[in-house]
Amino acid sequence: MGTAGIAVFLPQQRAPKVWGVPLVPWLPSLSIATNLFLMGSLGSEAFIRFGVCTIPMLVYYVLFGLHATNDMAHQQQKPESLKFDDGEMGKTGP
């Protein structure tokens, strides 16, 4: 019913010019409902395994991945004086 409400009451922001994703919002809603059904059929042991796998991955992301992402974002914002052309890479000396 939520999907029907979205489709009926919310106006489409823009029409695709060349190609658009078909069956939106119906296909994503069906996918979410299917995943919720499948998760509901799992036992408690599966959720415990999920938690055991998720916690180390989350710790890894917080300790390493987040900092690497932040470093890459700052590396892309270098001033022009520190950047060089690929053509200058082979030159040696002045």
PDB file of N, CA, C and O in Angstrom:
ATOM      1  N   MET A   1       0.826  -1.194   0.000  1.00  0.00           N
ATOM      2  CA  MET A   1       0.000   0.000   0.000  1.00  0.00           C
ATOM      3  C   MET A   1       0.869   1.255   0.000  1.00  0.00           C
ATOM      4  O   MET A   1       0.503   2.272  -0.591  1.00  0.00           O
ATOM      5  N   GLY A   2       2.021   1.178   0.666  1.00  0.00           N
ATOM      6  CA  GLY A   2       2.924   2.318   0.676  1.00  0.00           C
ATOM      7  C   GLY A   2       3.425   2.648  -0.714  1.00  0.00           C
ATOM      8  O   GLY A   2       3.539   3.816  -1.088  1.00  0.00           O
ATOM      9  N   THR A   3       3.723   1.613  -1.472  1.00  0.00           N
ATOM     10  CA  THR A   3       4.205   1.815  -2.839  1.00  0.00           C
ATOM     11  C   THR A   3       3.117   2.439  -3.714  1.00  0.00           C
ATOM     12  O   THR A   3       3.394   3.307  -4.541  1.00  0.00           O
ATOM     13  N   ALA A   4       1.889   1.988  -3.520  1.00  0.00           N
ATOM     14  CA  ALA A   4       0.779   2.578  -4.281  1.00  0.00           C
ATOM     15  C   ALA A   4       0.619   4.048  -3.924  1.00  0.00           C
ATOM     16  O   ALA A   4       0.362   4.876  -4.798  1.00  0.00           O
ATOM     17  N   GLY A   5       0.771   4.377  -2.638  1.00  0.00           N
ATOM     18  CA  GLY A   5       0.682   5.775  -2.216  1.00  0.00           C
ATOM     19  C   GLY A   5       1.771   6.622  -2.837  1.00  0.00           C
ATOM     20  O   GLY A   5       1.527   7.748  -3.269  1.00  0.00           O
ATOM     21  N   ILE A   6       2.983   6.072  -2.881  1.00  0.00           N
ATOM     22  CA  ILE A   6       4.087   6.800  -3.515  1.00  0.00           C
ATOM     23  C   ILE A   6       3.805   7.014  -4.992  1.00  0.00           C
ATOM     24  O   ILE A   6       3.996   8.114  -5.511  1.00  0.00           O
ATOM     25  N   ALA A   7       3.354   5.971  -5.669  1.00  0.00           N
ATOM     26  CA  ALA A   7       3.114   6.062  -7.112  1.00  0.00           C
ATOM     27  C   ALA A   7       1.983   7.025  -7.445  1.00  0.00           C
ATOM     28  O   ALA A   7       2.020   7.690  -8.480  1.00  0.00           O
ATOM     29  N   VAL A   8       0.964   7.106  -6.564  1.00  0.00           N
ATOM     30  CA  VAL A   8      -0.211   7.924  -6.875  1.00  0.00           C
ATOM     31  C   VAL A   8      -0.037   9.376  -6.408  1.00  0.00           C
ATOM     32  O   VAL A   8      -0.347  10.309  -7.148  1.00  0.00           O
ATOM     33  N   PHE A   9       0.455   9.558  -5.192  1.00  0.00           N
ATOM     34  CA  PHE A   9       0.435  10.893  -4.595  1.00  0.00           C
ATOM     35  C   PHE A   9       1.697  11.717  -4.803  1.00  0.00           C
ATOM     36  O   PHE A   9       1.632  12.945  -4.739  1.00  0.00           O
ATOM     37  N   LEU A  10       2.830  11.095  -5.046  1.00  0.00           N
ATOM     38  CA  LEU A  10       4.055  11.858  -5.271  1.00  0.00           C
ATOM     39  C   LEU A  10       4.276  12.055  -6.763  1.00  0.00           C
ATOM     40  O   LEU A  10       4.299  11.086  -7.522  1.00  0.00           O
ATOM     41  N   PRO A  11       4.436  13.291  -7.182  1.00  0.00           N
ATOM     42  CA  PRO A  11       4.652  13.528  -8.619  1.00  0.00           C
ATOM     43  C   PRO A  11       6.062  13.105  -9.024  1.00  0.00           C
ATOM     44  O   PRO A  11       7.001  13.169  -8.231  1.00  0.00           O
ATOM     45  N   GLN A  12       6.182  12.679 -10.255  1.00  0.00           N
ATOM     46  CA  GLN A  12       7.489  12.308 -10.784  1.00  0.00           C
ATOM     47  C   GLN A  12       8.280  13.597 -11.006  1.00  0.00           C
ATOM     48  O   GLN A  12       7.779  14.534 -11.629  1.00  0.00           O
ATOM     49  N   GLN A  13       9.516  13.648 -10.499  1.00  0.00           N
ATOM     50  CA  GLN A  13      10.318  14.863 -10.560  1.00  0.00           C
ATOM     51  C   GLN A  13      10.688  15.229 -11.990  1.00  0.00           C
ATOM     52  O   GLN A  13      10.597  16.391 -12.387  1.00  0.00           O
ATOM     53  N   ARG A  14      11.103  14.237 -12.754  1.00  0.00           N
ATOM     54  CA  ARG A  14      11.434  14.500 -14.160  1.00  0.00           C
ATOM     55  C   ARG A  14      11.227  13.215 -14.946  1.00  0.00           C
ATOM     56  O   ARG A  14      11.384  12.115 -14.417  1.00  0.00           O
ATOM     57  N   ALA A  15      10.880  13.366 -16.189  1.00  0.00           N
ATOM     58  CA  ALA A  15      10.713  12.206 -17.055  1.00  0.00           C
ATOM     59  C   ALA A  15      12.050  11.885 -17.712  1.00  0.00           C
ATOM     60  O   ALA A  15      12.749  12.796 -18.156  1.00  0.00           O
ATOM     61  N   PRO A  16      12.418  10.613 -17.782  1.00  0.00           N
ATOM     62  CA  PRO A  16      13.690  10.274 -18.426  1.00  0.00           C
ATOM     63  C   PRO A  16      13.656  10.621 -19.913  1.00  0.00           C
ATOM     64  O   PRO A  16      12.653  10.395 -20.591  1.00  0.00           O
ATOM     65  N   LYS A  17      14.773  11.177 -20.414  1.00  0.00           N
ATOM     66  CA  LYS A  17      14.831  11.580 -21.818  1.00  0.00           C
ATOM     67  C   LYS A  17      15.103  10.398 -22.739  1.00  0.00           C
ATOM     68  O   LYS A  17      14.464  10.256 -23.782  1.00  0.00           O
ATOM     69  N   VAL A  18      16.053   9.550 -22.352  1.00  0.00           N
ATOM     70  CA  VAL A  18      16.434   8.444 -23.217  1.00  0.00           C
ATOM     71  C   VAL A  18      15.999   7.113 -22.626  1.00  0.00           C
ATOM     72  O   VAL A  18      15.350   6.312 -23.299  1.00  0.00           O
ATOM     73  N   TRP A  19      16.353   6.879 -21.377  1.00  0.00           N
ATOM     74  CA  TRP A  19      16.092   5.597 -20.763  1.00  0.00           C
ATOM     75  C   TRP A  19      15.808   5.799 -19.295  1.00  0.00           C
ATOM     76  O   TRP A  19      16.451   6.626 -18.648  1.00  0.00           O
ATOM     77  N   GLY A  20      14.855   5.059 -18.755  1.00  0.00           N
ATOM     78  CA  GLY A  20      14.530   5.121 -17.334  1.00  0.00           C
ATOM     79  C   GLY A  20      14.479   3.723 -16.759  1.00  0.00           C
ATOM     80  O   GLY A  20      14.326   2.744 -17.489  1.00  0.00           O
ATOM     81  N   VAL A  21      14.608   3.634 -15.462  1.00  0.00           N
ATOM     82  CA  VAL A  21      14.549   2.330 -14.798  1.00  0.00           C
ATOM     83  C   VAL A  21      13.102   1.851 -14.826  1.00  0.00           C
ATOM     84  O   VAL A  21      12.208   2.573 -14.384  1.00  0.00           O
ATOM     85  N   PRO A  22      12.862   0.669 -15.328  1.00  0.00           N
ATOM     86  CA  PRO A  22      11.482   0.195 -15.446  1.00  0.00           C
ATOM     87  C   PRO A  22      10.907  -0.248 -14.097  1.00  0.00           C
ATOM     88  O   PRO A  22      11.634  -0.699 -13.212  1.00  0.00           O
ATOM     89  N   LEU A  23       9.615  -0.111 -13.966  1.00  0.00           N
ATOM     90  CA  LEU A  23       8.837  -0.597 -12.829  1.00  0.00           C
ATOM     91  C   LEU A  23       9.244   0.004 -11.495  1.00  0.00           C
ATOM     92  O   LEU A  23       9.170  -0.672 -10.469  1.00  0.00           O
ATOM     93  N   VAL A  24       9.671   1.257 -11.486  1.00  0.00           N
ATOM     94  CA  VAL A  24       9.960   1.942 -10.226  1.00  0.00           C
ATOM     95  C   VAL A  24       8.688   2.648  -9.805  1.00  0.00           C
ATOM     96  O   VAL A  24       8.090   3.324 -10.642  1.00  0.00           O
ATOM     97  N   PRO A  25       8.240   2.540  -8.590  1.00  0.00           N
ATOM     98  CA  PRO A  25       8.818   1.956  -7.386  1.00  0.00           C
ATOM     99  C   PRO A  25       8.373   0.522  -7.106  1.00  0.00           C
ATOM    100  O   PRO A  25       8.612   0.010  -6.013  1.00  0.00           O
ATOM    101  N   TRP A  26       7.732  -0.134  -8.070  1.00  0.00           N
ATOM    102  CA  TRP A  26       7.167  -1.455  -7.814  1.00  0.00           C
ATOM    103  C   TRP A  26       8.236  -2.535  -7.648  1.00  0.00           C
ATOM    104  O   TRP A  26       8.154  -3.338  -6.718  1.00  0.00           O
ATOM    105  N   LEU A  27       9.212  -2.570  -8.511  1.00  0.00           N
ATOM    106  CA  LEU A  27      10.242  -3.607  -8.437  1.00  0.00           C
ATOM    107  C   LEU A  27      11.099  -3.486  -7.169  1.00  0.00           C
ATOM    108  O   LEU A  27      11.345  -4.505  -6.523  1.00  0.00           O
ATOM    109  N   PRO A  28      11.563  -2.295  -6.784  1.00  0.00           N
ATOM    110  CA  PRO A  28      12.303  -2.198  -5.526  1.00  0.00           C
ATOM    111  C   PRO A  28      11.462  -2.593  -4.312  1.00  0.00           C
ATOM    112  O   PRO A  28      11.978  -3.213  -3.382  1.00  0.00           O
ATOM    113  N   SER A  29      10.186  -2.247  -4.309  1.00  0.00           N
ATOM    114  CA  SER A  29       9.320  -2.620  -3.190  1.00  0.00           C
ATOM    115  C   SER A  29       9.132  -4.124  -3.113  1.00  0.00           C
ATOM    116  O   SER A  29       9.104  -4.692  -2.021  1.00  0.00           O
ATOM    117  N   LEU A  30       9.005  -4.770  -4.258  1.00  0.00           N
ATOM    118  CA  LEU A  30       8.890  -6.228  -4.286  1.00  0.00           C
ATOM    119  C   LEU A  30      10.168  -6.881  -3.774  1.00  0.00           C
ATOM    120  O   LEU A  30      10.120  -7.885  -3.063  1.00  0.00           O
ATOM    121  N   SER A  31      11.297  -6.313  -4.136  1.00  0.00           N
ATOM    122  CA  SER A  31      12.575  -6.834  -3.673  1.00  0.00           C
ATOM    123  C   SER A  31      12.707  -6.711  -2.159  1.00  0.00           C
ATOM    124  O   SER A  31      13.161  -7.647  -1.501  1.00  0.00           O
ATOM    125  N   ILE A  32      12.318  -5.575  -1.603  1.00  0.00           N
ATOM    126  CA  ILE A  32      12.378  -5.388  -0.151  1.00  0.00           C
ATOM    127  C   ILE A  32      11.446  -6.363   0.547  1.00  0.00           C
ATOM    128  O   ILE A  32      11.823  -6.955   1.559  1.00  0.00           O
ATOM    129  N   ALA A  33      10.244  -6.541   0.031  1.00  0.00           N
ATOM    130  CA  ALA A  33       9.292  -7.470   0.645  1.00  0.00           C
ATOM    131  C   ALA A  33       9.806  -8.902   0.596  1.00  0.00           C
ATOM    132  O   ALA A  33       9.651  -9.651   1.560  1.00  0.00           O
ATOM    133  N   THR A  34      10.414  -9.285  -0.518  1.00  0.00           N
ATOM    134  CA  THR A  34      10.973 -10.632  -0.636  1.00  0.00           C
ATOM    135  C   THR A  34      12.096 -10.847   0.367  1.00  0.00           C
ATOM    136  O   THR A  34      12.162 -11.895   1.010  1.00  0.00           O
ATOM    137  N   ASN A  35      12.985  -9.858   0.507  1.00  0.00           N
ATOM    138  CA  ASN A  35      14.080  -9.989   1.465  1.00  0.00           C
ATOM    139  C   ASN A  35      13.576 -10.038   2.895  1.00  0.00           C
ATOM    140  O   ASN A  35      14.117 -10.791   3.704  1.00  0.00           O
ATOM    141  N   LEU A  36      12.555  -9.256   3.231  1.00  0.00           N
ATOM    142  CA  LEU A  36      11.993  -9.321   4.573  1.00  0.00           C
ATOM    143  C   LEU A  36      11.370 -10.691   4.844  1.00  0.00           C
ATOM    144  O   LEU A  36      11.510 -11.236   5.939  1.00  0.00           O
ATOM    145  N   PHE A  37      10.686 -11.242   3.846  1.00  0.00           N
ATOM    146  CA  PHE A  37      10.113 -12.575   4.005  1.00  0.00           C
ATOM    147  C   PHE A  37      11.204 -13.615   4.232  1.00  0.00           C
ATOM    148  O   PHE A  37      11.087 -14.457   5.122  1.00  0.00           O
ATOM    149  N   LEU A  38      12.252 -13.558   3.437  1.00  0.00           N
ATOM    150  CA  LEU A  38      13.343 -14.518   3.583  1.00  0.00           C
ATOM    151  C   LEU A  38      14.058 -14.362   4.924  1.00  0.00           C
ATOM    152  O   LEU A  38      14.428 -15.357   5.547  1.00  0.00           O
ATOM    153  N   MET A  39      14.252 -13.131   5.369  1.00  0.00           N
ATOM    154  CA  MET A  39      14.874 -12.922   6.674  1.00  0.00           C
ATOM    155  C   MET A  39      13.986 -13.436   7.800  1.00  0.00           C
ATOM    156  O   MET A  39      14.483 -13.942   8.806  1.00  0.00           O
ATOM    157  N   GLY A  40      12.691 -13.309   7.633  1.00  0.00           N
ATOM    158  CA  GLY A  40      11.757 -13.805   8.644  1.00  0.00           C
ATOM    159  C   GLY A  40      11.761 -15.313   8.762  1.00  0.00           C
ATOM    160  O   GLY A  40      11.401 -15.856   9.806  1.00  0.00           O
ATOM    161  N   SER A  41      12.160 -15.990   7.714  1.00  0.00           N
ATOM    162  CA  SER A  41      12.181 -17.452   7.757  1.00  0.00           C
ATOM    163  C   SER A  41      13.490 -17.998   8.318  1.00  0.00           C
ATOM    164  O   SER A  41      13.640 -19.210   8.472  1.00  0.00           O
ATOM    165  N   LEU A  42      14.446 -17.108   8.626  1.00  0.00           N
ATOM    166  CA  LEU A  42      15.708 -17.566   9.205  1.00  0.00           C
ATOM    167  C   LEU A  42      15.548 -17.813  10.697  1.00  0.00           C
ATOM    168  O   LEU A  42      14.703 -17.212  11.360  1.00  0.00           O
ATOM    169  N   GLY A  43      16.372 -18.703  11.202  1.00  0.00           N
ATOM    170  CA  GLY A  43      16.368 -18.974  12.633  1.00  0.00           C
ATOM    171  C   GLY A  43      17.252 -17.993  13.380  1.00  0.00           C
ATOM    172  O   GLY A  43      17.935 -17.167  12.774  1.00  0.00           O
ATOM    173  N   SER A  44      17.230 -18.092  14.702  1.00  0.00           N
ATOM    174  CA  SER A  44      18.019 -17.175  15.521  1.00  0.00           C
ATOM    175  C   SER A  44      19.519 -17.400  15.332  1.00  0.00           C
ATOM    176  O   SER A  44      20.306 -16.466  15.486  1.00  0.00           O
ATOM    177  N   GLU A  45      19.919 -18.617  15.005  1.00  0.00           N
ATOM    178  CA  GLU A  45      21.344 -18.900  14.792  1.00  0.00           C
ATOM    179  C   GLU A  45      21.903 -18.105  13.615  1.00  0.00           C
ATOM    180  O   GLU A  45      23.055 -17.673  13.653  1.00  0.00           O
ATOM    181  N   ALA A  46      21.112 -17.911  12.587  1.00  0.00           N
ATOM    182  CA  ALA A  46      21.555 -17.155  11.417  1.00  0.00           C
ATOM    183  C   ALA A  46      21.786 -15.687  11.777  1.00  0.00           C
ATOM    184  O   ALA A  46      22.734 -15.071  11.290  1.00  0.00           O
ATOM    185  N   PHE A  47      20.928 -15.131  12.624  1.00  0.00           N
ATOM    186  CA  PHE A  47      21.114 -13.744  13.035  1.00  0.00           C
ATOM    187  C   PHE A  47      22.339 -13.600  13.935  1.00  0.00           C
ATOM    188  O   PHE A  47      23.026 -12.580  13.884  1.00  0.00           O
ATOM    189  N   ILE A  48      22.615 -14.600  14.750  1.00  0.00           N
ATOM    190  CA  ILE A  48      23.817 -14.582  15.582  1.00  0.00           C
ATOM    191  C   ILE A  48      25.053 -14.626  14.688  1.00  0.00           C
ATOM    192  O   ILE A  48      26.001 -13.874  14.914  1.00  0.00           O
ATOM    193  N   ARG A  49      25.057 -15.498  13.674  1.00  0.00           N
ATOM    194  CA  ARG A  49      26.185 -15.550  12.739  1.00  0.00           C
ATOM    195  C   ARG A  49      26.346 -14.225  12.013  1.00  0.00           C
ATOM    196  O   ARG A  49      27.465 -13.758  11.802  1.00  0.00           O
ATOM    197  N   PHE A  50      25.230 -13.623  11.631  1.00  0.00           N
ATOM    198  CA  PHE A  50      25.280 -12.327  10.961  1.00  0.00           C
ATOM    199  C   PHE A  50      25.931 -11.278  11.859  1.00  0.00           C
ATOM    200  O   PHE A  50      26.760 -10.494  11.399  1.00  0.00           O
ATOM    201  N   GLY A  51      25.560 -11.264  13.128  1.00  0.00           N
ATOM    202  CA  GLY A  51      26.150 -10.318  14.073  1.00  0.00           C
ATOM    203  C   GLY A  51      27.628 -10.568  14.282  1.00  0.00           C
ATOM    204  O   GLY A  51      28.415  -9.624  14.359  1.00  0.00           O
ATOM    205  N   VAL A  52      28.017 -11.849  14.375  1.00  0.00           N
ATOM    206  CA  VAL A  52      29.421 -12.198  14.567  1.00  0.00           C
ATOM    207  C   VAL A  52      30.246 -11.769  13.354  1.00  0.00           C
ATOM    208  O   VAL A  52      31.391 -11.347  13.515  1.00  0.00           O
ATOM    209  N   CYS A  53      29.704 -11.864  12.171  1.00  0.00           N
ATOM    210  CA  CYS A  53      30.422 -11.428  10.966  1.00  0.00           C
ATOM    211  C   CYS A  53      30.415  -9.907  10.826  1.00  0.00           C
ATOM    212  O   CYS A  53      31.394  -9.324  10.361  1.00  0.00           O
ATOM    213  N   THR A  54      29.334  -9.267  11.220  1.00  0.00           N
ATOM    214  CA  THR A  54      29.197  -7.833  11.032  1.00  0.00           C
ATOM    215  C   THR A  54      30.095  -7.034  11.967  1.00  0.00           C
ATOM    216  O   THR A  54      30.673  -6.030  11.554  1.00  0.00           O
ATOM    217  N   ILE A  55      30.220  -7.456  13.201  1.00  0.00           N
ATOM    218  CA  ILE A  55      30.990  -6.690  14.185  1.00  0.00           C
ATOM    219  C   ILE A  55      32.452  -6.532  13.762  1.00  0.00           C
ATOM    220  O   ILE A  55      32.944  -5.404  13.775  1.00  0.00           O
ATOM    221  N   PRO A  56      33.177  -7.592  13.387  1.00  0.00           N
ATOM    222  CA  PRO A  56      34.563  -7.373  12.945  1.00  0.00           C
ATOM    223  C   PRO A  56      34.673  -6.506  11.694  1.00  0.00           C
ATOM    224  O   PRO A  56      35.599  -5.704  11.576  1.00  0.00           O
ATOM    225  N   MET A  57      33.740  -6.659  10.765  1.00  0.00           N
ATOM    226  CA  MET A  57      33.786  -5.832   9.554  1.00  0.00           C
ATOM    227  C   MET A  57      33.539  -4.370   9.886  1.00  0.00           C
ATOM    228  O   MET A  57      34.169  -3.493   9.295  1.00  0.00           O
ATOM    229  N   LEU A  58      32.643  -4.089  10.812  1.00  0.00           N
ATOM    230  CA  LEU A  58      32.372  -2.722  11.226  1.00  0.00           C
ATOM    231  C   LEU A  58      33.577  -2.120  11.945  1.00  0.00           C
ATOM    232  O   LEU A  58      33.917  -0.959  11.719  1.00  0.00           O
ATOM    233  N   VAL A  59      34.219  -2.897  12.802  1.00  0.00           N
ATOM    234  CA  VAL A  59      35.419  -2.422  13.489  1.00  0.00           C
ATOM    235  C   VAL A  59      36.521  -2.135  12.475  1.00  0.00           C
ATOM    236  O   VAL A  59      37.192  -1.107  12.572  1.00  0.00           O
ATOM    237  N   TYR A  60      36.717  -3.021  11.509  1.00  0.00           N
ATOM    238  CA  TYR A  60      37.717  -2.803  10.466  1.00  0.00           C
ATOM    239  C   TYR A  60      37.424  -1.518   9.698  1.00  0.00           C
ATOM    240  O   TYR A  60      38.332  -0.729   9.435  1.00  0.00           O
ATOM    241  N   TYR A  61      36.174  -1.309   9.340  1.00  0.00           N
ATOM    242  CA  TYR A  61      35.812  -0.110   8.584  1.00  0.00           C
ATOM    243  C   TYR A  61      36.091   1.147   9.396  1.00  0.00           C
ATOM    244  O   TYR A  61      36.644   2.113   8.871  1.00  0.00           O
ATOM    245  N   VAL A  62      35.716   1.144  10.666  1.00  0.00           N
ATOM    246  CA  VAL A  62      35.911   2.331  11.494  1.00  0.00           C
ATOM    247  C   VAL A  62      37.399   2.617  11.694  1.00  0.00           C
ATOM    248  O   VAL A  62      37.815   3.775  11.655  1.00  0.00           O
ATOM    249  N   LEU A  63      38.205   1.571  11.909  1.00  0.00           N
ATOM    250  CA  LEU A  63      39.621   1.772  12.199  1.00  0.00           C
ATOM    251  C   LEU A  63      40.463   2.050  10.953  1.00  0.00           C
ATOM    252  O   LEU A  63      41.402   2.843  11.012  1.00  0.00           O
ATOM    253  N   PHE A  64      40.140   1.410   9.829  1.00  0.00           N
ATOM    254  CA  PHE A  64      40.983   1.524   8.642  1.00  0.00           C
ATOM    255  C   PHE A  64      40.266   2.154   7.449  1.00  0.00           C
ATOM    256  O   PHE A  64      40.777   3.103   6.855  1.00  0.00           O
ATOM    257  N   GLY A  65      39.118   1.651   7.103  1.00  0.00           N
ATOM    258  CA  GLY A  65      38.427   2.091   5.890  1.00  0.00           C
ATOM    259  C   GLY A  65      38.006   3.539   5.928  1.00  0.00           C
ATOM    260  O   GLY A  65      38.133   4.245   4.927  1.00  0.00           O
ATOM    261  N   LEU A  66      37.509   3.999   7.058  1.00  0.00           N
ATOM    262  CA  LEU A  66      37.060   5.377   7.183  1.00  0.00           C
ATOM    263  C   LEU A  66      38.224   6.342   7.020  1.00  0.00           C
ATOM    264  O   LEU A  66      38.088   7.375   6.365  1.00  0.00           O
ATOM    265  N   HIS A  67      39.366   6.012   7.612  1.00  0.00           N
ATOM    266  CA  HIS A  67      40.543   6.871   7.488  1.00  0.00           C
ATOM    267  C   HIS A  67      41.091   6.857   6.062  1.00  0.00           C
ATOM    268  O   HIS A  67      41.528   7.893   5.559  1.00  0.00           O
ATOM    269  N   ALA A  68      41.074   5.709   5.413  1.00  0.00           N
ATOM    270  CA  ALA A  68      41.554   5.631   4.029  1.00  0.00           C
ATOM    271  C   ALA A  68      40.662   6.461   3.113  1.00  0.00           C
ATOM    272  O   ALA A  68      41.157   7.130   2.206  1.00  0.00           O
ATOM    273  N   THR A  69      39.363   6.422   3.341  1.00  0.00           N
ATOM    274  CA  THR A  69      38.439   7.224   2.538  1.00  0.00           C
ATOM    275  C   THR A  69      38.698   8.706   2.760  1.00  0.00           C
ATOM    276  O   THR A  69      38.710   9.488   1.809  1.00  0.00           O
ATOM    277  N   ASN A  70      38.904   9.089   4.007  1.00  0.00           N
ATOM    278  CA  ASN A  70      39.172  10.485   4.334  1.00  0.00           C
ATOM    279  C   ASN A  70      40.495  10.938   3.723  1.00  0.00           C
ATOM    280  O   ASN A  70      40.589  12.052   3.208  1.00  0.00           O
ATOM    281  N   ASP A  71      41.522  10.080   3.777  1.00  0.00           N
ATOM    282  CA  ASP A  71      42.816  10.425   3.182  1.00  0.00           C
ATOM    283  C   ASP A  71      42.699  10.624   1.679  1.00  0.00           C
ATOM    284  O   ASP A  71      43.291  11.552   1.130  1.00  0.00           O
ATOM    285  N   MET A  72      41.945   9.764   1.011  1.00  0.00           N
ATOM    286  CA  MET A  72      41.767   9.898  -0.440  1.00  0.00           C
ATOM    287  C   MET A  72      41.022  11.183  -0.782  1.00  0.00           C
ATOM    288  O   MET A  72      41.331  11.826  -1.786  1.00  0.00           O
ATOM    289  N   ALA A  73      40.051  11.563   0.033  1.00  0.00           N
ATOM    290  CA  ALA A  73      39.299  12.791  -0.231  1.00  0.00           C
ATOM    291  C   ALA A  73      40.213  14.005  -0.109  1.00  0.00           C
ATOM    292  O   ALA A  73      40.114  14.941  -0.902  1.00  0.00           O
ATOM    293  N   HIS A  74      41.102  13.993   0.881  1.00  0.00           N
ATOM    294  CA  HIS A  74      42.018  15.123   1.046  1.00  0.00           C
ATOM    295  C   HIS A  74      43.123  15.108  -0.004  1.00  0.00           C
ATOM    296  O   HIS A  74      43.624  16.163  -0.393  1.00  0.00           O
ATOM    297  N   GLN A  75      43.504  13.924  -0.464  1.00  0.00           N
ATOM    298  CA  GLN A  75      44.547  13.822  -1.483  1.00  0.00           C
ATOM    299  C   GLN A  75      44.054  14.406  -2.807  1.00  0.00           C
ATOM    300  O   GLN A  75      44.851  14.974  -3.553  1.00  0.00           O
ATOM    301  N   GLN A  76      42.785  14.283  -3.112  1.00  0.00           N
ATOM    302  CA  GLN A  76      42.235  14.819  -4.353  1.00  0.00           C
ATOM    303  C   GLN A  76      42.106  16.333  -4.318  1.00  0.00           C
ATOM    304  O   GLN A  76      41.867  16.947  -5.357  1.00  0.00           O
ATOM    305  N   GLN A  77      42.256  16.952  -3.152  1.00  0.00           N
ATOM    306  CA  GLN A  77      42.113  18.390  -3.025  1.00  0.00           C
ATOM    307  C   GLN A  77      43.471  19.086  -2.931  1.00  0.00           C
ATOM    308  O   GLN A  77      43.561  20.173  -2.359  1.00  0.00           O
ATOM    309  N   LYS A  78      44.530  18.482  -3.480  1.00  0.00           N
ATOM    310  CA  LYS A  78      45.853  19.092  -3.448  1.00  0.00           C
ATOM    311  C   LYS A  78      45.865  20.366  -4.283  1.00  0.00           C
ATOM    312  O   LYS A  78      45.159  20.459  -5.288  1.00  0.00           O
ATOM    313  N   PRO A  79      46.662  21.344  -3.872  1.00  0.00           N
ATOM    314  CA  PRO A  79      46.781  22.556  -4.699  1.00  0.00           C
ATOM    315  C   PRO A  79      47.486  22.263  -6.015  1.00  0.00           C
ATOM    316  O   PRO A  79      48.190  21.261  -6.137  1.00  0.00           O
ATOM    317  N   GLU A  80      47.300  23.122  -6.983  1.00  0.00           N
ATOM    318  CA  GLU A  80      47.860  22.927  -8.323  1.00  0.00           C
ATOM    319  C   GLU A  80      49.380  22.839  -8.321  1.00  0.00           C
ATOM    320  O   GLU A  80      49.948  22.161  -9.178  1.00  0.00           O
ATOM    321  N   SER A  81      50.055  23.502  -7.390  1.00  0.00           N
ATOM    322  CA  SER A  81      51.522  23.503  -7.387  1.00  0.00           C
ATOM    323  C   SER A  81      52.098  22.120  -7.078  1.00  0.00           C
ATOM    324  O   SER A  81      53.246  21.841  -7.423  1.00  0.00           O
ATOM    325  N   LEU A  82      51.317  21.256  -6.435  1.00  0.00           N
ATOM    326  CA  LEU A  82      51.810  19.917  -6.097  1.00  0.00           C
ATOM    327  C   LEU A  82      51.485  18.879  -7.165  1.00  0.00           C
ATOM    328  O   LEU A  82      51.992  17.759  -7.103  1.00  0.00           O
ATOM    329  N   LYS A  83      50.660  19.223  -8.134  1.00  0.00           N
ATOM    330  CA  LYS A  83      50.283  18.286  -9.181  1.00  0.00           C
ATOM    331  C   LYS A  83      51.293  18.334 -10.314  1.00  0.00           C
ATOM    332  O   LYS A  83      51.953  19.355 -10.509  1.00  0.00           O
ATOM    333  N   PHE A  84      51.425  17.232 -11.075  1.00  0.00           N
ATOM    334  CA  PHE A  84      52.341  17.203 -12.207  1.00  0.00           C
ATOM    335  C   PHE A  84      51.680  16.472 -13.357  1.00  0.00           C
ATOM    336  O   PHE A  84      50.732  15.710 -13.165  1.00  0.00           O
ATOM    337  N   ASP A  85      52.197  16.715 -14.571  1.00  0.00           N
ATOM    338  CA  ASP A  85      51.694  16.055 -15.767  1.00  0.00           C
ATOM    339  C   ASP A  85      52.337  14.681 -15.884  1.00  0.00           C
ATOM    340  O   ASP A  85      53.416  14.444 -15.341  1.00  0.00           O
ATOM    341  N   ASP A  86      51.674  13.785 -16.590  1.00  0.00           N
ATOM    342  CA  ASP A  86      52.265  12.471 -16.861  1.00  0.00           C
ATOM    343  C   ASP A  86      53.484  12.602 -17.757  1.00  0.00           C
ATOM    344  O   ASP A  86      54.387  11.768 -17.693  1.00  0.00           O
ATOM    345  N   GLY A  87      53.525  13.636 -18.594  1.00  0.00           N
ATOM    346  CA  GLY A  87      54.658  13.847 -19.490  1.00  0.00           C
ATOM    347  C   GLY A  87      55.921  14.234 -18.735  1.00  0.00           C
ATOM    348  O   GLY A  87      57.024  13.963 -19.209  1.00  0.00           O
ATOM    349  N   GLU A  88      55.789  14.852 -17.587  1.00  0.00           N
ATOM    350  CA  GLU A  88      56.949  15.250 -16.799  1.00  0.00           C
ATOM    351  C   GLU A  88      57.552  14.087 -16.027  1.00  0.00           C
ATOM    352  O   GLU A  88      58.651  14.213 -15.486  1.00  0.00           O
ATOM    353  N   MET A  89      56.867  12.977 -15.967  1.00  0.00           N
ATOM    354  CA  MET A  89      57.297  11.863 -15.150  1.00  0.00           C
ATOM    355  C   MET A  89      58.572  11.210 -15.704  1.00  0.00           C
ATOM    356  O   MET A  89      59.388  10.734 -14.915  1.00  0.00           O
ATOM    357  N   GLY A  90      58.771  11.170 -16.991  1.00  0.00           N
ATOM    358  CA  GLY A  90      59.934  10.540 -17.584  1.00  0.00           C
ATOM    359  C   GLY A  90      61.170  11.421 -17.610  1.00  0.00           C
ATOM    360  O   GLY A  90      62.271  10.928 -17.856  1.00  0.00           O
ATOM    361  N   LYS A  91      61.012  12.710 -17.362  1.00  0.00           N
ATOM    362  CA  LYS A  91      62.152  13.631 -17.427  1.00  0.00           C
ATOM    363  C   LYS A  91      63.031  13.477 -16.207  1.00  0.00           C
ATOM    364  O   LYS A  91      62.546  13.273 -15.094  1.00  0.00           O
ATOM    365  N   THR A  92      64.325  13.575 -16.429  1.00  0.00           N
ATOM    366  CA  THR A  92      65.278  13.563 -15.319  1.00  0.00           C
ATOM    367  C   THR A  92      66.087  14.840 -15.358  1.00  0.00           C
ATOM    368  O   THR A  92      66.559  15.254 -16.417  1.00  0.00           O
ATOM    369  N   GLY A  93      66.243  15.444 -14.239  1.00  0.00           N
ATOM    370  CA  GLY A  93      67.046  16.663 -14.164  1.00  0.00           C
ATOM    371  C   GLY A  93      66.315  17.871 -14.658  1.00  0.00           C
ATOM    372  O   GLY A  93      65.159  17.768 -15.069  1.00  0.00           O
ATOM    373  N   PRO A  94      66.984  19.070 -14.629  1.00  0.00           N
ATOM    374  CA  PRO A  94      66.327  20.319 -15.051  1.00  0.00           C
ATOM    375  C   PRO A  94      66.224  20.493 -16.513  1.00  0.00           C
ATOM    376  O   PRO A  94      65.693  21.500 -16.979  1.00  0.00           O
TER     377      PRO A  94
END
